[in-house]
């Protein structure tokens, strides 16, 4: 694995396998009530990251983006993972229909793709995870963590420490 720290709370993933491995590492730090908001353009690796999180929690079931279902539950691991894809939603009132308020911040961990557009309606304590392509190399990604709230700050620190432990 060639995952490396490249800035304050910024990590470089050299390939898909690194992005998945980073998700697995993040999973080892997750606890009930944790919320991750994944941001980044189409095709930057949000679903690969989620595959790693699900695998790292111990769920062996396949992961796909729940674009049309809006939510997928991966509950075969040590804690449930609620994976939401909010890309198709246009208005905050549509969040009610997703089931997000039934699980957000309570049971398991929530991973919200495209959740930044509804952040005011969701939670104040979340870890923003932004994935971006490195322009000079289409396989590389920079993954940036942006904590909001005390638990998210602690989670970001735990993830940094786990990555540092790989070196």
N, CA, C and O of each residue as an XYZ file, in Angstrom:
668
protein
N       0.847     -1.179      0.000
C       0.000      0.000      0.000
C       0.891      1.240      0.000
O       1.902      1.299      0.700
N       0.494      2.224     -0.798
C       1.294      3.438     -0.916
C       0.579      4.670     -0.376
O       0.936      5.796     -0.723
N      -0.428      4.465      0.469
C      -1.145      5.575      1.088
C      -0.173      6.374      1.941
O       0.593      5.808      2.720
N      -0.209      7.711      1.786
C       0.714      8.512      2.585
C       0.086      9.849      2.962
O      -0.794     10.366      2.274
N       0.562     10.382      4.060
C       0.160     11.699      4.540
C       0.896     12.735      3.703
O       2.122     12.682      3.600
N       0.159     13.692      3.093
C       0.791     14.693      2.233
C       0.540     16.119      2.713
O       1.038     17.068      2.107
N      -0.212     16.281      3.773
C      -0.501     17.596      4.337
C      -1.316     17.394      5.593
O      -1.614     16.262      5.972
N      -1.675     18.480      6.235
C      -2.476     18.346      7.446
C      -3.815     17.721      7.104
O      -4.638     18.314      6.406
N      -4.014     16.523      7.604
C      -5.232     15.748      7.372
C      -5.515     15.534      5.889
O      -6.670     15.472      5.469
N      -4.452     15.423      5.108
C      -4.552     15.112      3.683
C      -3.716     13.876      3.396
O      -2.569     13.760      3.829
N      -4.315     12.967      2.661
C      -3.683     11.699      2.359
C      -3.714     11.478      0.856
O      -4.666     11.863      0.177
N      -2.653     10.848      0.344
C      -2.615     10.545     -1.083
C      -2.803      9.048     -1.281
O      -2.119      8.222     -0.675
N      -3.748      8.733     -2.147
C      -4.029      7.361     -2.536
C      -3.510      7.203     -3.958
O      -3.920      7.946     -4.850
N      -2.619      6.250     -4.181
C      -2.006      6.076     -5.499
C      -2.872      5.261     -6.454
O      -2.650      5.277     -7.665
N      -3.867      4.541     -5.906
C      -4.677      3.653     -6.746
C      -5.971      3.290     -6.022
O      -6.167      3.642     -4.858
N      -6.836      2.593     -6.719
C      -8.115      2.161     -6.144
C      -7.889      1.340     -4.882
O      -8.593      1.510     -3.886
N      -6.918      0.461     -4.929
C      -6.648     -0.397     -3.763
C      -6.282      0.424     -2.535
O      -6.654      0.067     -1.418
N      -5.549      1.530     -2.733
C      -5.208      2.419     -1.615
C      -6.453      3.092     -1.052
O      -6.584      3.245      0.163
N      -7.363      3.492     -1.928
C      -8.593      4.142     -1.474
C      -9.425      3.166     -0.648
O      -9.985      3.535      0.384
N      -9.501      1.929     -1.107
C     -10.215      0.896     -0.358
C      -9.516      0.648      0.979
O     -10.176      0.544      2.013
N      -8.193      0.554      0.964
C      -7.426      0.328      2.195
C      -7.607      1.486      3.179
O      -7.673      1.269      4.389
N      -7.686      2.714      2.661
C      -7.923      3.859      3.538
C      -9.293      3.733      4.193
O      -9.439      4.017      5.382
N     -10.293      3.314      3.434
C     -11.622      3.079      4.010
C     -11.578      2.025      5.106
O     -12.237      2.175      6.135
N     -10.809      0.962      4.898
C     -10.670     -0.082      5.916
C     -10.035      0.473      7.187
O     -10.444      0.137      8.299
N      -9.030      1.327      7.007
C      -8.363      1.945      8.141
C      -9.336      2.862      8.904
O      -9.362      2.860     10.135
N     -10.124      3.633      8.168
C     -11.133      4.508      8.787
C     -12.122      3.668      9.588
O     -12.498      4.038     10.701
N     -12.539      2.545      9.024
C     -13.504      1.669      9.701
C     -13.018      1.233     11.068
O     -13.812      1.103     12.000
N     -11.721      1.006     11.194
C     -11.175      0.556     12.480
C     -11.331      1.618     13.568
O     -11.232      1.310     14.756
N     -11.573      2.853     13.168
C     -11.717      3.956     14.118
C     -13.179      4.314     14.388
O     -13.458      5.076     15.314
N     -14.113      3.784     13.606
C     -15.522      4.180     13.711
C     -16.223      3.572     14.907
O     -15.877      2.488     15.377
N     -17.219      4.302     15.385
C     -18.053      3.841     16.486
C     -19.494      4.226     16.197
O     -19.772      4.983     15.266
N     -20.398      3.701     16.996
C     -21.815      4.047     16.866
C     -21.980      5.567     16.910
O     -21.364      6.245     17.732
N     -22.807      6.083     16.028
C     -23.104      7.507     16.006
C     -22.201      8.334     15.117
O     -22.487      9.506     14.874
N     -21.115      7.754     14.624
C     -20.210      8.518     13.756
C     -20.870      8.798     12.411
O     -21.586      7.961     11.860
N     -20.608      9.999     11.899
C     -21.167     10.430     10.624
C     -20.029     10.914      9.739
O     -19.245     11.778     10.132
N     -19.945     10.345      8.534
C     -18.974     10.764      7.531
C     -19.745     11.352      6.357
O     -20.692     10.742      5.860
N     -19.336     12.540      5.916
C     -19.938     13.168      4.746
C     -18.902     13.128      3.632
O     -17.880     13.812      3.692
N     -19.183     12.312      2.607
C     -18.251     12.148      1.483
C     -18.571     13.153      0.386
O     -19.716     13.289     -0.046
N     -17.536     13.851     -0.050
C     -17.676     14.839     -1.119
C     -16.659     14.552     -2.208
O     -15.628     13.921     -1.972
N     -16.966     15.021     -3.389
C     -16.075     14.863     -4.533
C     -16.902     14.593     -5.770
O     -18.039     14.132     -5.680
N     -16.341     14.873     -6.901
C     -17.050     14.705     -8.164
C     -17.370     13.252     -8.472
O     -16.964     12.336     -7.756
N     -18.101     13.072     -9.546
C     -18.440     11.728     -9.993
C     -17.162     10.968    -10.348
O     -16.275     11.500    -11.016
N     -17.084      9.729     -9.894
C     -15.965      8.873    -10.270
C     -14.661      9.110     -9.529
O     -13.616      8.646     -9.984
N     -14.681      9.822     -8.391
C     -13.422     10.065     -7.673
C     -13.085      8.974     -6.661
O     -11.985      8.966     -6.110
N     -14.017      8.052     -6.408
C     -13.691      6.952     -5.508
C     -14.521      6.872     -4.245
O     -14.155      6.144     -3.323
N     -15.624      7.592     -4.172
C     -16.455      7.554     -2.968
C     -16.973      6.138     -2.689
O     -16.993      5.696     -1.540
N     -17.383      5.443     -3.726
C     -17.896      4.086     -3.530
C     -16.766      3.126     -3.182
O     -16.973      2.217     -2.379
N     -15.584      3.294     -3.756
C     -14.437      2.447     -3.380
C     -14.074      2.677     -1.919
O     -13.789      1.724     -1.193
N     -14.083      3.933     -1.481
C     -13.831      4.237     -0.077
C     -14.859      3.520      0.796
O     -14.510      2.927      1.816
N     -16.126      3.579      0.389
C     -17.199      2.933      1.151
C     -17.015      1.423      1.183
O     -17.290      0.791      2.203
N     -16.552      0.829      0.074
C     -16.255     -0.607      0.058
C     -15.232     -0.937      1.138
O     -15.353     -1.939      1.842
N     -14.224     -0.077      1.257
C     -13.207     -0.293      2.283
C     -13.764     -0.176      3.685
O     -13.426     -0.973      4.560
N     -14.624      0.823      3.907
C     -15.226      0.993      5.236
C     -16.049     -0.241      5.587
O     -15.914     -0.792      6.680
N     -16.897     -0.671      4.668
C     -17.744     -1.837      4.922
C     -16.896     -3.079      5.191
O     -17.154     -3.825      6.136
N     -15.890     -3.292      4.358
C     -14.990     -4.434      4.541
C     -14.252     -4.341      5.871
O     -14.115     -5.336      6.583
N     -13.776     -3.136      6.205
C     -13.053     -2.933      7.457
C     -13.915     -3.162      8.692
O     -13.406     -3.491      9.764
N     -15.215     -2.987      8.536
C     -16.135     -3.278      9.644
C     -16.431     -4.772      9.745
O     -16.992     -5.237     10.737
N     -16.045     -5.526      8.699
C     -16.227     -6.968      8.721
C     -17.404     -7.471      7.904
O     -17.774     -8.641      8.014
N     -17.999     -6.614      7.087
C     -19.124     -7.021      6.251
C     -18.569     -7.487      4.900
O     -17.881     -6.729      4.217
N     -18.863     -8.717      4.521
C     -18.331     -9.291      3.279
C     -19.266     -9.087      2.086
O     -18.936     -9.498      0.974
N     -20.416     -8.466      2.297
C     -21.376     -8.273      1.205
C     -20.879     -7.194      0.246
O     -20.165     -6.277      0.651
N     -21.263     -7.307     -1.039
C     -20.824     -6.311     -2.022
C     -21.403     -4.930     -1.732
O     -22.500     -4.803     -1.188
N     -20.652     -3.908     -2.100
C     -21.074     -2.523     -1.918
C     -21.206     -1.878     -3.288
O     -20.294     -1.941     -4.113
N     -22.351     -1.262     -3.514
C     -22.560     -0.451     -4.708
C     -23.142      0.876     -4.249
O     -23.657      0.981     -3.135
N     -23.064      1.866     -5.087
C     -23.615      3.163     -4.727
C     -25.140      3.085     -4.750
O     -25.719      2.649     -5.745
N     -25.799      3.502     -3.665
C     -27.261      3.413     -3.602
C     -27.949      4.615     -4.258
O     -28.883      5.179     -3.688
N     -27.495      5.006     -5.445
C     -28.007      6.205     -6.110
C     -29.517      6.173     -6.274
O     -30.174      7.191     -6.057
N     -30.083      5.041     -6.648
C     -31.521      4.989     -6.887
C     -32.291      4.516     -5.662
O     -33.449      4.893     -5.484
N     -31.676      3.702     -4.820
C     -32.325      3.244     -3.593
C     -32.197      4.295     -2.490
O     -32.973      4.279     -1.535
N     -31.239      5.196     -2.606
C     -30.902      6.255     -1.646
C     -30.186      5.756     -0.407
O     -29.341      6.473      0.129
N     -30.493      4.532      0.081
C     -29.818      4.016      1.264
C     -29.546      2.528      1.106
O     -30.361      1.779      0.566
N     -28.382      2.121      1.589
C     -28.042      0.702      1.680
C     -27.551      0.456      3.108
O     -26.858      1.292      3.689
N     -27.912     -0.678      3.654
C     -27.472     -1.046      4.998
C     -26.492     -2.204      4.871
O     -26.788     -3.227      4.253
N     -25.329     -2.020      5.467
C     -24.301     -3.067      5.508
C     -24.153     -3.441      6.980
O     -23.432     -2.783      7.729
N     -24.844     -4.502      7.384
C     -24.915     -4.817      8.809
C     -24.276     -6.152      9.176
O     -24.635     -6.764     10.182
N     -23.332     -6.598      8.357
C     -22.661     -7.857      8.651
C     -21.365     -7.698      9.429
O     -20.645     -8.675      9.630
N     -21.052     -6.473      9.874
C     -19.801     -6.218     10.578
C     -19.999     -5.901     12.044
O     -21.074     -6.137     12.596
N     -18.972     -5.369     12.675
C     -19.019     -5.122     14.125
C     -20.019     -4.036     14.503
O     -20.562     -4.061     15.607
N     -20.274     -3.077     13.600
C     -21.372     -2.123     13.765
C     -22.027     -1.947     12.392
O     -21.366     -2.121     11.368
N     -23.315     -1.604     12.361
C     -23.957     -1.383     11.066
C     -23.410     -0.132     10.377
O     -23.022      0.836     11.031
N     -23.388     -0.175      9.057
C     -23.015      0.977      8.249
C     -24.224      1.341      7.395
O     -24.719      0.529      6.613
N     -24.691      2.580      7.560
C     -25.812      3.086      6.787
C     -25.230      4.005      5.713
O     -24.686      5.067      6.014
N     -25.353      3.581      4.467
C     -24.727      4.257      3.337
C     -25.822      4.977      2.539
O     -26.672      4.340      1.916
N     -25.786      6.291      2.568
C     -26.768      7.107      1.855
C     -26.115      7.784      0.663
O     -24.967      8.223      0.735
N     -26.854      7.865     -0.430
C     -26.423      8.632     -1.594
C     -27.506      9.677     -1.836
O     -28.607      9.349     -2.279
N     -27.188     10.937     -1.542
C     -28.168     12.019     -1.608
C     -28.076     12.814     -2.909
O     -28.642     13.901     -3.015
N     -27.369     12.276     -3.888
C     -27.125     12.983     -5.149
C     -28.418     13.416     -5.844
O     -28.497     14.529     -6.364
N     -29.405     12.565     -5.855
C     -30.628     12.847     -6.599
C     -31.598     13.761     -5.866
O     -32.576     14.218     -6.458
N     -31.351     14.034     -4.604
C     -32.270     14.891     -3.852
C     -32.045     16.356     -4.210
O     -30.910     16.806     -4.367
N     -33.127     17.076     -4.333
C     -33.037     18.492     -4.674
C     -33.408     19.409     -3.528
O     -32.971     20.559     -3.486
N     -34.220     18.909     -2.587
C     -34.725     19.752     -1.502
C     -34.572     19.032     -0.164
O     -34.658     17.807     -0.091
N     -34.345     19.803      0.880
C     -34.134     19.234      2.207
C     -35.332     18.427      2.692
O     -35.152     17.441      3.407
N     -36.540     18.817      2.325
C     -37.717     18.078      2.794
C     -37.723     16.632      2.279
O     -38.408     15.782      2.847
N     -36.973     16.347      1.217
C     -36.891     14.992      0.678
C     -36.082     14.056      1.588
O     -36.167     12.836      1.446
N     -35.313     14.607      2.506
C     -34.521     13.787      3.423
C     -35.409     12.880      4.270
O     -35.014     11.760      4.594
N     -36.591     13.343      4.630
C     -37.529     12.555      5.438
C     -37.768     11.186      4.823
O     -37.855     10.188      5.539
N     -37.875     11.131      3.497
C     -38.205      9.885      2.803
C     -37.048      8.903      2.742
O     -37.254      7.744      2.380
N     -35.853      9.324      3.079
C     -34.682      8.441      2.970
C     -34.504      7.539      4.184
O     -33.817      6.522      4.091
N     -35.103      7.883      5.318
C     -34.888      7.138      6.554
C     -33.664      7.615      7.313
O     -33.286      7.015      8.320
N     -33.048      8.671      6.850
C     -31.799      9.145      7.452
C     -31.972      9.569      8.909
O     -31.079      9.356      9.728
N     -33.112     10.164      9.230
C     -33.300     10.668     10.591
C     -33.562      9.545     11.586
O     -33.496      9.761     12.796
N     -33.860      8.348     11.087
C     -34.059      7.197     11.968
C     -32.741      6.652     12.496
O     -32.718      6.011     13.547
N     -31.645      6.893     11.789
C     -30.367      6.292     12.169
C     -29.246      7.306     12.408
O     -28.265      6.987     13.079
N     -29.374      8.493     11.881
C     -28.303      9.493     11.940
C     -27.885      9.803     13.367
O     -28.677     10.305     14.165
N     -26.631      9.497     13.678
C     -26.079      9.806     14.983
C     -26.446      8.832     16.085
O     -26.122      9.078     17.247
N     -27.106      7.741     15.760
C     -27.525      6.778     16.781
C     -26.825      5.448     16.583
O     -25.676      5.263     16.985
N     -27.536      4.528     15.957
C     -27.043      3.177     15.764
C     -26.061      3.128     14.598
O     -26.312      3.718     13.547
N     -24.957      2.434     14.778
C     -24.011      2.260     13.691
C     -23.367      3.561     13.255
O     -23.431      4.574     13.952
N     -22.750      3.511     12.094
C     -22.116      4.691     11.499
C     -22.879      5.047     10.225
O     -23.385      4.168      9.527
N     -22.955      6.335      9.933
C     -23.614      6.803      8.710
C     -22.577      7.383      7.775
O     -21.717      8.164      8.181
N     -22.672      6.991      6.524
C     -21.793      7.504      5.488
C     -22.697      8.149      4.439
O     -23.523      7.475      3.823
N     -22.537      9.451      4.243
C     -23.426     10.203      3.371
C     -22.676     10.709      2.150
O     -21.856     11.621      2.256
N     -22.952     10.124      0.992
C     -22.402     10.663     -0.250
C     -23.263     11.856     -0.642
O     -24.491     11.787     -0.571
N     -22.630     12.942     -1.051
C     -23.301     14.172     -1.472
C     -24.088     14.809     -0.319
O     -25.055     15.533     -0.557
N     -23.686     14.547      0.904
C     -24.402     15.084      2.059
C     -24.123     16.539      2.351
O     -24.856     17.169      3.114
N     -23.065     17.090      1.753
C     -22.703     18.473      2.058
C     -23.796     19.458      1.666
O     -23.890     20.535      2.254
N     -24.614     19.114      0.693
C     -25.661     20.027      0.251
C     -26.790     20.176      1.273
O     -27.587     21.110      1.182
N     -26.861     19.258      2.251
C     -27.916     19.311      3.262
C     -27.350     19.391      4.672
O     -28.032     19.041      5.635
N     -26.117     19.845      4.799
C     -25.457     19.800      6.092
C     -26.216     20.557      7.183
O     -26.219     20.123      8.335
N     -26.847     21.657      6.853
C     -27.583     22.420      7.860
C     -28.762     21.635      8.434
O     -29.185     21.894      9.561
N     -29.286     20.696      7.684
C     -30.433     19.913      8.124
C     -30.037     18.623      8.820
O     -30.895     17.945      9.385
N     -28.759     18.267      8.795
C     -28.355     16.957      9.282
C     -27.767     17.007     10.689
O     -28.523     16.913     11.655
N     -26.488     17.147     10.840
C     -25.859     17.104     12.158
C     -24.701     18.087     12.212
O     -24.108     18.421     11.186
N     -24.388     18.542     13.406
C     -23.271     19.465     13.581
C     -21.950     18.739     13.796
O     -20.884     19.330     13.625
N     -22.011     17.447     14.175
C     -20.798     16.681     14.466
C     -20.614     15.617     13.392
O     -21.255     14.566     13.422
N     -19.735     15.905     12.449
C     -19.481     14.976     11.354
C     -18.062     15.161     10.843
O     -17.446     16.210     11.033
N     -17.558     14.128     10.194
C     -16.244     14.191      9.568
C     -16.438     14.312      8.061
O     -16.945     13.394      7.416
N     -16.033     15.443      7.512
C     -16.053     15.621      6.073
C     -14.883     14.876      5.457
O     -13.748     14.997      5.919
N     -15.159     14.106      4.414
C     -14.132     13.349      3.701
C     -14.262     13.740      2.230
O     -15.229     13.373      1.564
N     -13.279     14.487      1.733
C     -13.317     14.945      0.340
C     -12.281     14.181     -0.470
O     -11.110     14.110     -0.097
N     -12.726     13.613     -1.577
C     -11.837     12.907     -2.495
C     -11.701     13.734     -3.765
O     -12.693     14.214     -4.315
N     -10.462     13.896     -4.225
C     -10.206     14.671     -5.437
C      -9.105     13.990     -6.244
O      -8.148     13.454     -5.687
N      -9.259     14.022     -7.553
C      -8.225     13.485     -8.444
C      -7.007     14.384     -8.433
O      -7.124     15.603     -8.310
N      -5.828     13.773     -8.564
C      -4.593     14.520     -8.767
C      -4.479     14.708    -10.278
O      -4.373     13.734    -11.023
N      -4.501     15.950    -10.724
C      -4.573     16.247    -12.164
C      -3.442     15.619    -12.969
O      -3.652     15.206    -14.110
N      -2.260     15.542    -12.396
C      -1.116     15.019    -13.141
C      -1.127     13.496    -13.266
O      -0.383     12.936    -14.071
N      -1.969     12.818    -12.471
C      -2.030     11.354    -12.487
C      -3.457     10.933    -12.159
O      -3.870     10.995    -11.001
N      -4.207     10.509    -13.161
C      -5.619     10.181    -12.996
C      -5.916      9.067    -12.023
O      -7.055      8.942    -11.573
N      -4.917      8.235    -11.671
C      -5.138      7.163    -10.703
C      -5.015      7.654     -9.266
O      -5.586      7.057     -8.354
N      -4.276      8.732     -9.061
C      -4.047      9.236     -7.712
C      -5.225     10.078     -7.235
O      -5.896     10.754     -8.014
N      -5.448     10.009     -5.920
C      -6.470     10.813     -5.279
C      -5.871     11.462     -4.046
O      -4.992     10.894     -3.398
N      -6.348     12.650     -3.727
C      -6.044     13.257     -2.439
C      -7.326     13.181     -1.630
O      -8.393     13.599     -2.080
N      -7.203     12.642     -0.435
C      -8.347     12.496      0.463
C      -8.112     13.429      1.643
O      -7.119     13.304      2.360
N      -9.030     14.358      1.834
C      -8.899     15.369      2.885
C      -9.963     15.157      3.946
O     -11.139     14.966      3.634
N      -9.544     15.191      5.197
C     -10.468     15.079      6.325
C     -10.716     16.462      6.903
O      -9.776     17.222      7.137
N     -11.978     16.786      7.131
C     -12.341     18.064      7.736
C     -13.342     17.807      8.857
O     -14.533     17.624      8.608
N     -12.844     17.794     10.101
C     -13.740     17.497     11.223
C     -14.601     18.700     11.609
O     -14.161     19.850     11.576
N     -15.831     18.389     11.973
C     -16.777     19.381     12.486
C     -17.348     18.807     13.772
O     -18.160     17.883     13.730
N     -16.935     19.340     14.908
C     -17.408     18.838     16.187
C     -16.355     18.025     16.911
O     -15.353     17.605     16.333
N     -16.612     17.815     18.201
C     -15.638     17.159     19.072
C     -15.373     15.712     18.679
O     -14.213     15.306     18.600
N     -16.415     14.924     18.432
C     -16.209     13.521     18.067
C     -15.488     13.418     16.720
O     -14.608     12.575     16.547
N     -15.859     14.269     15.778
C     -15.208     14.243     14.464
C     -13.735     14.619     14.576
O     -12.899     14.062     13.865
N     -13.413     15.545     15.449
C     -12.017     15.935     15.680
C     -11.226     14.746     16.218
O     -10.108     14.479     15.778
N     -11.819     14.040     17.172
C     -11.161     12.864     17.747
C     -10.990     11.777     16.682
O      -9.941     11.138     16.605
N     -12.019     11.571     15.868
C     -11.966     10.570     14.816
C     -10.870     10.897     13.805
O     -10.120     10.007     13.403
N     -10.768     12.156     13.391
C      -9.723     12.567     12.444
C      -8.339     12.310     13.026
O      -7.444     11.850     12.317
N      -8.155     12.604     14.311
C      -6.862     12.355     14.961
C      -6.534     10.864     15.004
O      -5.391     10.466     14.779
N      -7.541     10.047     15.295
C      -7.330      8.596     15.327
C      -6.935      8.072     13.944
O      -6.069      7.205     13.828
N      -7.573      8.601     12.901
C      -7.252      8.180     11.540
C      -5.820      8.586     11.169
O      -5.074      7.801     10.584
N      -5.454      9.814     11.515
C      -4.076     10.277     11.257
C      -3.060      9.378     11.944
O      -2.050      9.000     11.350
N      -3.333      9.039     13.199
C      -2.424      8.180     13.952
C      -2.327      6.794     13.310
O      -1.244      6.212     13.247
N      -3.450      6.273     12.839
C      -3.457      4.951     12.204
C      -2.639      4.972     10.913
O      -1.900      4.029     10.634
N      -2.766      6.042     10.125
C      -1.970      6.149      8.889
C      -0.484      6.280      9.241
O       0.363      5.651      8.605
N      -0.169      7.094     10.250
C       1.226      7.259     10.669
C       1.818      5.910     11.124
O       3.008      5.655     10.945
N       0.979      5.068     11.704
C       1.435      3.760     12.163
C       1.764      2.811     11.025
O       2.409      1.785     11.241
N       1.329      3.138      9.817
C       1.631      2.290      8.661
C       3.057      2.510      8.155
O       3.643      1.639      7.513
N       3.598      3.680      8.454
C       4.926      4.045      7.914
C       6.048      3.296      8.612
O       7.218      3.486      8.280
